[in-house]
Amino acid sequence: MEEPFVPSSMKPLLTLLLLPVLGAGLILLLPSARTRFVAILSATATLAMTLWLATGFITTQGQWQLLEKTLWRPQSGSQFALGVDGIAMPMLLLAALLSLVAILASGGIKERIKPYHILILLLEAAMLGVFMAQDWSIFYIFWELTLLPLFFLINAFGGKQRNRAALNFVLYTMGGSVFMLIALLLAFDASQVHTFLMKEMAEGLRGISKELQILIFAGFLIGFGVKMPIFPLHGWLPLAHVEAPSPVSILLSGALLKMGSYGLIRAAMMVPDAVVTLRELLATLAFINLIHGGVLAWKQTDLKGMVAYSSVSHMGVVLLGIAALNHDGITGAMLQMVSHGLTAGAMFLIIGLLYERTHTRDIREYGSLTRVAPRLSFFVALAFMASVGVPGTSGFIAELHVMLAGLERWGWPAALLSVGMLVSAAYAVRTVGCLCTGPEQPKLPAIHPLGRMELAAAGILAIGIVTLGFLPAPLIDLMAGSLTRFGDLFAARL
């Protein structure tokens, strides 16, 4: 079997995992004046290595590649196992890209810049670990490790209600993690092989009863549903987004939410019979997410609150694609995960930059940005139009795949997806109109132009949105082997 070429003595995934950690260590040792430079250098090196791994990735294989295994706990069958496939690789690229964007956008952090950048880099390392873990015990450890930097980033650098937001986030996530842990222990006990390795555990669970599979998947659904988030487990999200610094919101919405949907895909492949049985429930929850999140986003006047609730709606599209259990559905879900990471990141970035300049997030206090800040106006329009799925942006091809998958699986009820899209279009057009057109607001402070780092951060996301809108084929090809395996796994059961 063909394998991607790497030097025999090199452990590329472990190196990738350690790059942000080494950057955090350097920041700790060097003077504060070098902090931003080292953080940007570390995030850039991490992204460059992720891109290098992607160029050598064999797209026709649906199995794990670049495997690195070290026996960790023989008693429990745990191994420090890292690997990537066509589902993990796009998530690695997204996490590395958004981490760099978040650091570039952190120029407004003027106090305690050392701990801030150290926490950002440690958060990046934990996210990369989640997406590379090939062993469920290692996955769970990295999953929990994301809590610590996020808690301190929100609690120490957030807004007026930062303490409440940080506590809500931790309690919700830890509560979900309890159900995930119970599901893992049940799966370990029921498996014939008694190991936490993902591939081996999935094979060991093939012969268990459907009822036990459903019980295991229910635990995963709650655990991953909190982070995704799935209604009604989304209560932590709006407050956390509103109170977190905007660069942290970029990571929280752009990458952290994708950990939930990524984990749900892994769990679905482990207990496929349970997912087939519960697919109508998943589809119902997806439609509730779509409509509920969109309506609440429409009602918001706080820009960050609006984007937070829009994330609930967009993750409903991801859940619907997963629930379709066919090739088009999972392709659309993965494309939507990447697209939403870019568009939500762009929206939180622009909102943060506007807030730094005007000290308000109230949509009613803005107007005529096209005249007073044309570059900001351009990025506002692009980000909100991409979130709707306008043709030529990354969201269009993702929602088209999910729509086709929904029609194939359920027929006319899938038209509810169109209702969610219309609600999204309504608040996006309203927001662009309020921000970019109309009379100038005399009370609004002068908006100074974007700095070089800010322009670079916005430009990176804009290029990604437009490139995936016109050229989605390279990303689809990158995922092709693994998504075909997903589709084949369920085709035999439907």
NUVOLO-341457 format. One line per field, with one value per residue (C-alpha): residue in three letters; residue number from 1; x, y, z. Coordinates in steps of 0.1 Angstrom, whole numbers, plus 2048, in hexadecimal, padded with zeros to 3 digits. Layout:
res (ALA,...)
n (NUM,...)
xx (X,...)
yy (Y,...)
zz (Z,...)
END
This chain:
res (MET,GLU,GLU,PRO,PHE,VAL,PRO,SER,SER,MET,LYS,PRO,LEU,LEU,THR,LEU,LEU,LEU,LEU,PRO,VAL,LEU,GLY,ALA,GLY,LEU,ILE,LEU,LEU,LEU,PRO,SER,ALA,ARG,THR,ARG,PHE,VAL,ALA,ILE,LEU,SER,ALA,THR,ALA,THR,LEU,ALA,MET,THR,LEU,TRP,LEU,ALA,THR,GLY,PHE,ILE,THR,THR,GLN,GLY,GLN,TRP,GLN,LEU,LEU,GLU,LYS,THR,LEU,TRP,ARG,PRO,GLN,SER,GLY,SER,GLN,PHE,ALA,LEU,GLY,VAL,ASP,GLY,ILE,ALA,MET,PRO,MET,LEU,LEU,LEU,ALA,ALA,LEU,LEU,SER,LEU,VAL,ALA,ILE,LEU,ALA,SER,GLY,GLY,ILE,LYS,GLU,ARG,ILE,LYS,PRO,TYR,HIS,ILE,LEU,ILE,LEU,LEU,LEU,GLU,ALA,ALA,MET,LEU,GLY,VAL,PHE,MET,ALA,GLN,ASP,TRP,SER,ILE,PHE,TYR,ILE,PHE,TRP,GLU,LEU,THR,LEU,LEU,PRO,LEU,PHE,PHE,LEU,ILE,ASN,ALA,PHE,GLY,GLY,LYS,GLN,ARG,ASN,ARG,ALA,ALA,LEU,ASN,PHE,VAL,LEU,TYR,THR,MET,GLY,GLY,SER,VAL,PHE,MET,LEU,ILE,ALA,LEU,LEU,LEU,ALA,PHE,ASP,ALA,SER,GLN,VAL,HIS,THR,PHE,LEU,MET,LYS,GLU,MET,ALA,GLU,GLY,LEU,ARG,GLY,ILE,SER,LYS,GLU,LEU,GLN,ILE,LEU,ILE,PHE,ALA,GLY,PHE,LEU,ILE,GLY,PHE,GLY,VAL,LYS,MET,PRO,ILE,PHE,PRO,LEU,HIS,GLY,TRP,LEU,PRO,LEU,ALA,HIS,VAL,GLU,ALA,PRO,SER,PRO,VAL,SER,ILE,LEU,LEU,SER,GLY,ALA,LEU,LEU,LYS,MET,GLY,SER,TYR,GLY,LEU,ILE,ARG,ALA,ALA,MET,MET,VAL,PRO,ASP,ALA,VAL,VAL,THR,LEU,ARG,GLU,LEU,LEU,ALA,THR,LEU,ALA,PHE,ILE,ASN,LEU,ILE,HIS,GLY,GLY,VAL,LEU,ALA,TRP,LYS,GLN,THR,ASP,LEU,LYS,GLY,MET,VAL,ALA,TYR,SER,SER,VAL,SER,HIS,MET,GLY,VAL,VAL,LEU,LEU,GLY,ILE,ALA,ALA,LEU,ASN,HIS,ASP,GLY,ILE,THR,GLY,ALA,MET,LEU,GLN,MET,VAL,SER,HIS,GLY,LEU,THR,ALA,GLY,ALA,MET,PHE,LEU,ILE,ILE,GLY,LEU,LEU,TYR,GLU,ARG,THR,HIS,THR,ARG,ASP,ILE,ARG,GLU,TYR,GLY,SER,LEU,THR,ARG,VAL,ALA,PRO,ARG,LEU,SER,PHE,PHE,VAL,ALA,LEU,ALA,PHE,MET,ALA,SER,VAL,GLY,VAL,PRO,GLY,THR,SER,GLY,PHE,ILE,ALA,GLU,LEU,HIS,VAL,MET,LEU,ALA,GLY,LEU,GLU,ARG,TRP,GLY,TRP,PRO,ALA,ALA,LEU,LEU,SER,VAL,GLY,MET,LEU,VAL,SER,ALA,ALA,TYR,ALA,VAL,ARG,THR,VAL,GLY,CYS,LEU,CYS,THR,GLY,PRO,GLU,GLN,PRO,LYS,LEU,PRO,ALA,ILE,HIS,PRO,LEU,GLY,ARG,MET,GLU,LEU,ALA,ALA,ALA,GLY,ILE,LEU,ALA,ILE,GLY,ILE,VAL,THR,LEU,GLY,PHE,LEU,PRO,ALA,PRO,LEU,ILE,ASP,LEU,MET,ALA,GLY,SER,LEU,THR,ARG,PHE,GLY,ASP,LEU,PHE,ALA,ALA,ARG,LEU)
n (1,2,3,4,5,6,7,8,9,10,11,12,13,14,15,16,17,18,19,20,21,22,23,24,25,26,27,28,29,30,31,32,33,34,35,36,37,38,39,40,41,42,43,44,45,46,47,48,49,50,51,52,53,54,55,56,57,58,59,60,61,62,63,64,65,66,67,68,69,70,71,72,73,74,75,76,77,78,79,80,81,82,83,84,85,86,87,88,89,90,91,92,93,94,95,96,97,98,99,100,101,102,103,104,105,106,107,108,109,110,111,112,113,114,115,116,117,118,119,120,121,122,123,124,125,126,127,128,129,130,131,132,133,134,135,136,137,138,139,140,141,142,143,144,145,146,147,148,149,150,151,152,153,154,155,156,157,158,159,160,161,162,163,164,165,166,167,168,169,170,171,172,173,174,175,176,177,178,179,180,181,182,183,184,185,186,187,188,189,190,191,192,193,194,195,196,197,198,199,200,201,202,203,204,205,206,207,208,209,210,211,212,213,214,215,216,217,218,219,220,221,222,223,224,225,226,227,228,229,230,231,232,233,234,235,236,237,238,239,240,241,242,243,244,245,246,247,248,249,250,251,252,253,254,255,256,257,258,259,260,261,262,263,264,265,266,267,268,269,270,271,272,273,274,275,276,277,278,279,280,281,282,283,284,285,286,287,288,289,290,291,292,293,294,295,296,297,298,299,300,301,302,303,304,305,306,307,308,309,310,311,312,313,314,315,316,317,318,319,320,321,322,323,324,325,326,327,328,329,330,331,332,333,334,335,336,337,338,339,340,341,342,343,344,345,346,347,348,349,350,351,352,353,354,355,356,357,358,359,360,361,362,363,364,365,366,367,368,369,370,371,372,373,374,375,376,377,378,379,380,381,382,383,384,385,386,387,388,389,390,391,392,393,394,395,396,397,398,399,400,401,402,403,404,405,406,407,408,409,410,411,412,413,414,415,416,417,418,419,420,421,422,423,424,425,426,427,428,429,430,431,432,433,434,435,436,437,438,439,440,441,442,443,444,445,446,447,448,449,450,451,452,453,454,455,456,457,458,459,460,461,462,463,464,465,466,467,468,469,470,471,472,473,474,475,476,477,478,479,480,481,482,483,484,485,486,487,488,489,490,491,492,493,494)
xx (800,80D,818,81F,845,855,878,87A,888,86E,84E,83B,81B,82D,842,823,813,832,838,81E,82A,84E,842,830,850,865,84C,84F,875,879,872,84E,858,85E,83D,828,845,84B,826,821,841,835,812,820,838,81B,805,823,829,804,804,823,812,7F3,807,814,7F3,7E6,7C2,7B7,7BC,7A0,7B5,7CC,7ED,80E,807,81C,816,826,819,80C,7F9,7FB,7E1,7C5,7D1,7D8,7F1,7FE,7F3,7F2,7E6,7D3,7B9,7A3,78C,7A8,7BE,7A6,7A0,7C6,7C9,7AC,7B8,7DB,7CF,7B6,7D1,7E7,7CB,7C1,7E5,7E7,7C7,7D2,7E3,7C8,7D5,7EC,7EE,7FB,805,81C,802,7E8,7FE,80A,7E6,7DE,7FB,7F2,7CE,7DB,7EF,7D1,7BB,7D5,7D7,7B1,7B2,7D1,7C8,7C3,7BD,79D,7AE,7C7,7AA,799,7B8,7BD,798,79A,7BA,7A9,794,7B1,7BE,79B,78F,7AC,7AA,785,788,7A7,7A2,77D,762,74D,73D,75C,75B,738,740,75F,74E,730,747,75B,73C,72A,748,752,72E,72F,751,743,72A,746,75C,740,73A,760,760,741,751,772,760,749,765,774,798,799,7AD,7A6,7B5,799,79C,79F,783,76C,773,76E,74C,73D,72E,71D,6F8,6E7,6D9,6FC,709,6ED,6F6,71A,712,6F9,716,72C,70F,70B,730,736,715,71F,73E,72E,714,6F3,6D2,6CB,6F0,6FA,6F3,718,720,711,71E,741,743,737,74F,76E,788,781,7A0,796,773,784,792,773,75B,773,785,778,754,763,771,74E,743,764,760,73C,747,761,747,72E,748,74E,72A,719,6FA,6F1,6F4,6DE,6C4,6C6,6CA,6A7,6AE,6CF,6BD,6A2,6BC,6CE,6AF,6A8,6CC,6C7,6A6,6AC,6CF,6C5,6A6,6BA,6D6,6BC,6B0,6D3,6DF,701,718,72A,70A,6FD,71B,71A,6F6,6FD,718,6FC,6E9,707,711,6EE,6F8,716,700,6E7,703,70F,6EB,6E6,700,709,727,718,70D,72F,740,729,72E,754,753,73B,753,770,75A,74A,76D,778,758,752,777,774,754,762,783,771,759,777,789,76A,766,78A,784,760,75B,739,72A,707,6FC,6E6,703,715,710,721,741,745,74F,761,773,770,788,775,755,762,76B,74A,736,74C,74A,724,71D,733,720,700,710,710,71E,743,749,752,730,71E,72E,72A,705,6FE,70D,6F9,6D9,6DE,6E5,6C6,6B0,6BE,6B9,698,688,674,678,69C,68E,68F,6B4,6A9,695,6B4,6C8,6AD,6AF,6D4,6D2,6B9,6D0,6EF,6E0,6D2,6F4,707,6EE,6EF,715,71F,704,6ED,6F6,716,711,71E,725,73B,760,777,781,7A6,7B1,7BC,7DF,7F7,7F1,7CB,7CA,7DF,7C7,7A8,7B8,7C2,79E,790,7A7,79D,778,77A,792,77C,75F,76E,786,777,786,7A8,797,77D,799,7AD,78F,783,791,785,763,75E,766,74B,731,739,736,712,707,707,6F1,6D6)
yy (800,822,838,85E,864,872,86D,84C,85D,879,879,894,893,895,8B1,8C3,8BF,8CC,8EB,901,8F3,8FD,91F,923,919,933,94E,945,949,967,98C,998,9AD,98D,97D,985,97D,95B,953,95C,949,92A,92B,931,913,8FD,907,902,8DF,8D6,8E2,8CD,8AE,8B5,8B6,893,885,868,872,850,83F,83F,832,843,84F,85A,844,849,831,82E,816,82C,817,7F2,7EA,7FE,7F8,81E,82A,84C,848,864,863,876,86D,881,88B,897,8A9,8C5,8CB,8CD,8E7,8FB,8FB,905,921,92F,92F,944,95C,95F,968,981,991,993,9B5,9C4,9AF,9C8,9B9,997,98F,973,95D,965,959,93B,931,935,91F,904,905,8FF,8E1,8D2,8D7,8C7,8AA,8A4,8A2,88C,874,850,843,84C,850,869,87A,87F,88D,8A7,8AF,8B7,8CA,8E4,8EE,8FD,917,920,925,93D,94F,957,95D,973,986,986,9A0,9AB,989,975,961,955,94D,939,926,91E,912,8FB,8EC,8E5,8D5,8C1,8B5,8A9,899,883,874,870,85E,847,83E,837,820,80E,80A,7FD,7E4,7D8,7D6,7B4,7C3,7D8,7F5,81A,81B,829,811,7F2,7FD,803,7E0,7D1,7E1,7D4,7B5,7C5,7CA,7E8,7F3,7F5,808,821,826,82C,844,857,85F,86B,880,893,897,8A4,8B5,8CE,8D9,8D8,8E5,8D3,8E0,8E1,8DE,8FF,916,91D,929,94C,959,94A,95A,97C,97E,96E,984,983,970,955,955,94E,92E,926,928,920,902,8F7,8F1,8DB,8C4,8BA,8B2,8A1,88B,883,877,860,853,84C,837,823,81A,81D,808,820,83E,82E,828,84C,85E,86D,87B,88A,89A,8A8,8B7,8C5,8D7,8E5,8F2,902,914,91C,92A,93E,94E,957,966,97B,989,994,9B8,9AE,9A4,989,97B,979,966,94F,945,942,928,913,915,90D,8EF,8E3,8E0,8CB,8B4,8B0,8A5,88C,87F,879,85D,85E,86B,88D,893,88C,8A0,8BE,8BA,8BB,8D8,8EB,8E5,8F5,911,91A,91B,935,949,94A,952,96F,97C,97B,98B,9A8,9AD,9AE,9C7,9DD,9DB,9E5,A04,A0E,9FC,9F0,9D0,9DE,9DB,9F9,A10,A0A,A17,A20,A0C,A0C,A31,A33,A10,A01,9E4,9DA,9DD,9C5,9AB,9AF,9A9,98B,97A,97D,974,955,94B,94B,935,94D,93D,943,93F,921,91D,917,8F6,8E9,8F1,8E4,8C2,8C0,8CA,8AF,895,89F,89D,87B,86E,87E,88F,8AE,8B3,8BC,8DD,8E9,8EF,90A,91B,91C,92B,945,950,951,966,97E,987,987,9A0,9B5,9B6,9BF,9DA,9E9,9E9,9F2,A09,A25,A46,A4B,A49,A69,A59,A3E,A44,A47,A25,A23,A0C,9E8,9E2,9CA,9AC,9B2,9B5,995,982,98E,987,963,95B,96E,95B,93A,942,94B,930,915,925,923,905,8EC,8CE,8CD,8CB,8B2,89D,89F,890,878,857,85A,868,84B,833,845,843,81E,816,822,819,7F4,7FC,811)
zz (800,7F6,814,815,814,833,840,853,872,873,887,874,888,8A9,89C,890,8B3,8C4,8AF,8C1,8E3,8DA,8D0,8F1,903,8F0,8F9,91D,91C,905,90C,908,8EA,8D6,8DF,8C1,8A9,8B8,8B9,895,88B,89E,88F,86C,870,87C,85E,846,853,851,82D,826,835,820,800,806,811,7FC,7F4,7E6,807,821,83D,856,849,859,877,896,8B3,8D5,8F0,90C,925,91E,939,927,904,8FF,8E7,8DF,8BB,8A1,87D,863,849,831,84D,865,84B,843,868,86E,852,860,884,879,862,87C,897,881,879,89E,8A7,88B,897,8BB,8B8,8CF,8EC,8FE,921,92C,908,913,924,909,8EC,900,906,8E1,8D6,8F0,8E4,8C1,8CC,8DE,8BF,8A9,8C1,8BF,899,898,8B4,8A8,8CB,8DD,8FF,8EF,8DD,8FF,90F,8F4,8F4,919,915,8FF,91D,931,919,90E,932,939,918,91E,944,942,921,91C,921,93F,944,93D,95D,957,933,93B,956,940,925,93C,94D,92D,91D,93B,93F,91B,920,93C,924,90A,924,92E,909,904,923,916,8F4,903,918,8FC,8E2,8DB,8D8,8F8,8E9,8E5,8C2,8AC,88F,8A5,8BC,89F,892,8B5,8B8,898,8A8,8C6,8C9,8B9,8DB,8E9,8CB,8D0,8F4,8EB,8CF,8E6,8FE,8E1,8D3,8F4,8F8,8D5,8D3,8EE,8DB,8B9,8C6,8C1,8CE,8EC,8F7,8E8,906,90D,8EA,8E6,908,902,8DF,8EB,909,8F9,8E8,8C2,8B9,8D2,8C2,8A1,8AF,8C4,8A7,88A,898,8BB,8AF,893,8AE,8B7,894,88D,8AB,8A1,87F,890,8A8,88C,87A,899,8A0,87E,886,8A2,88B,870,88B,898,877,878,89B,88E,871,887,89E,880,873,896,897,875,87C,8A1,89C,87E,88F,8AE,898,887,8A8,8B4,8B3,8C2,8A5,8B8,8C5,8A1,895,8B3,8AC,886,890,8A0,87F,869,87E,878,853,85E,874,857,83F,859,85E,839,83B,817,803,7FA,81D,82E,812,819,83E,83B,823,83A,857,844,835,856,866,84C,84B,871,876,85E,86E,891,884,874,891,8A9,893,892,8B8,8BE,8AA,8B4,8D6,8CC,8BD,8BA,896,899,8A0,87F,85C,83C,840,81B,81D,83E,83E,81B,822,841,82E,813,82D,83F,81F,814,836,83A,816,819,838,824,809,7EC,7CC,7C9,7EF,803,813,7F2,7E8,80B,80E,7EB,7F4,814,802,7E7,802,816,7F7,7EF,813,81E,7FF,803,829,822,814,838,831,819,834,84A,82D,827,84C,84A,82A,83B,859,843,82B,847,859,839,832,855,857,834,827,834,844,858,87D,88D,8AF,89F,8A5,887,87A,872,856,85A,865,853,86A,86A,845,842,859,847,825,82E,837,819,801,811,80E,7E9,7DF,7ED,7DD,7BA,7BE,7D7,7C4,7D6,7F9,7ED,7DE,7FF,811,7F5,802,825,81B,803,820,835,81A,813,838,83A,816,820,83E,82E)
END
